[in-house]
Amino acid sequence: MKRPRARWWMTAVGLLWAAALLGAATSRTDLDQKWRKDLQGLLREDVRRMADPAWEGRGPGTKGQEQAAEYLAGRMRGFGLEPGGEDGAFFQPIEVTTGVEVGVPGGLEVRGRRFAVGEDFQPIGFSTNGTLKAPVVFAGYGITAPAFDYDDYAGLDVRDKLVLVLTQEPGEMDSTSRFDGSVNTPHAELRTKAINAREHGALGMLVVNGPRHHAGEPLRKPRADGAGYMTSGLLAAQLSEKAAQALLPPGATLASLQEAIDSRGRPHSIALPESAIVTVTLKRTKAVIRNVVGWIPGRDTTRTLVVGAHYDHLGYGGESSLAPNERVPHVGADDNASGVAAMMEVASRAGRHAKAGRRPLHNLVFCAYTGEEMGLVGSGHFVDQPTRPLESIEAMLNMDMVGRLRDNRLMVMGTGTATEFADFVPRVNQATEKFDLKTSSDGFGPSDHSSFYKRKVPVLMLFTGAHADYHRPSDTWDKVNYEGLSKVARFAAALIDSLDARPKPTYVRAQADSSMGRIAGGGGYGAYLGTIPDYLKTEGGVLLSGVRNGSPAEKAGLRGGDVIVKFDGVRIDNIYDYTFALRSRKPGQEVRITVHRGGADVDVVALLGRRP
């Protein structure tokens, strides 16, 4: 009697278990089907909201960026995510310097004639503060460009003096110019001119618009939108033509000096008869910006996967804008409302599953980073002060500019950062969306995954390519390919599902990939060294997070933790000094670099390479 009853009981349990399994599978499928059905509309709504001009281009320190942060936290809360920031909140605050404001005193004085701050005098945002009385030298366009066989400082003594320089380059709008004539080179950048003046010994730089093409243009106040707060090491200000004319000898005009250079294509620098007194007072403005972090605890809370995308953009423009004269919201629909929207939908799907009782094996941390456009500030802060133990993070998936899918072509970077990724990524792709994949092994690149990779976390980064609207106000929500963005979000979810089910990926140091620049749509200028600067350190030298595998920097003996303070004779205080020094040297040139290492100065010699 017992055995039949036992068989009946076992059969009943088996049937119930099978029914439960069938119900769970059906329920999971139903959840995913509903998510996929809603996906395109949800992505469109997120991108449209974040790229609304009322949110001020999500610039650091703006009310618009605060609104975006609150919106994302609200969405995470709605998905059922737990707060993953500090003090039980969804936020991780970071104090940053966002710009400058003009203070008092300030102005220019020539022969007792005073030009106050306003129409005739405006400090430049990267100026130091102070007062300087010194002789003035007209240094043409303020350019030293060996590659163009041109040097405004040749034979000119500017040590301990003020230099007066023109904006732009020789031969502007002239197709026969030794420079481009239509598109400026980096030599036309004011900061480049300031560092060049400083390296020639000048104590101050006065800038005036060249009257041939820019007569009467108003002076701009120092930008307060996140750019220009690292000092150049000298006093710097813009002058009106009227104020600059007061420095010239009788009979000379700015137009005649500019004509002398442009007509011959050669420098025409001269010492001026006047001395001047320049006073600049600038106040650095601060703001608190916030990462937005939510998470779903895994069944094994010792293991973590991070999914991230940056939600900040350029605000009203600034130095990183490719439309620098347009002070309007740069709404950044593709860069990177698209990546954030895709990341949020991966979170939404995981939240639906968790609510249905199917928690992931790993902790899933979803992070919308701030300050990416300022130099990976948010992700750098996250890995420095992780809200989950850094050693528990097994992989990081980043999405940046994934809204312009064309010809089904998706770039995946970081496939060389774990032993398993080169096979794993194509297999997931073939089982799901079947993109035409373009891959790069490199774990470093111009986005937040770099912050994790430098801490030896395997990374993957999805990207659909650069376009003509990049870093311009025209990067608007209506230009996003929402069907393509849906595919990217589904692929990201599939990658996370697969990573969640796998053993820990094996970190490897990936070979530097010269195709990265071309994939990203960027271009190289000047020589190549292969360093990875840490952008959180803004003064006192350039701190290296690491160096690229096989790069000239590695061969020279540079390493993470070094602080570069001198580069081939150029004093290095910040990243701008370093960029200037590297740009002004040629591939194949040997340079001596001084770094602070372990409390001492160490010199290394590097043979510069050619930039990808």
Buried (B, 14 or more C-beta within 10 A) or exposed (E): EEEEEEEEEEEEEEEEEEEEEEEEEEBBEEBBEEBBEEBBEBBBEBBBBBBBEEBBBBBBBBEBBBBBBBBBBEBBBEBBBBBBBBEEBBBBBBEBBBBBEBEEEBBBBBEEEEBEBEEBBBBBBBBBBEBBEBBBBBBBBBBBBEEBEBBBBEEBEBEEBBBBBBBBBBBBEBEEBBBBBEEBBBBBBBBBBBBBBBBBBBBBBBBBBBBBEBEEBEBEBBBBBBBBBBBBBBBBBBBBBEBBBBBBEEEBEBBEBBBBBBEEBBBBBBBBEBBBBBBBBBEEBEBBBBBBBBBBBBEEEEBBBBBBBBBBBBBBBBBBBBBEEBBEBBBBBBBBBBBBBBBBBBBBBBBBBBEEEBBBBBBBBBBBBBBBBBBBBBBBBBBEEBBBEBEBBBBBBBBBBBBBBEEEEBBBBBBBBBEBBEEBBBEBBEEBBEBEBBBBBBBBBBBBBBBBBBBBBBBBBBBBBBBEBBBBBBBBBEBBBBEBBBBBBBBBBBBBBBBBEBEEBEBBBBEBBBBBBBBBEBEEEBBBBBBBBBBBBBEEBBBBBBBBBEBBBBBBBBBEBBBBBBBBEBBBBBBBBBBBBBBBBEBEEEBEBBBBBEEEEEEBEBBBBEBB
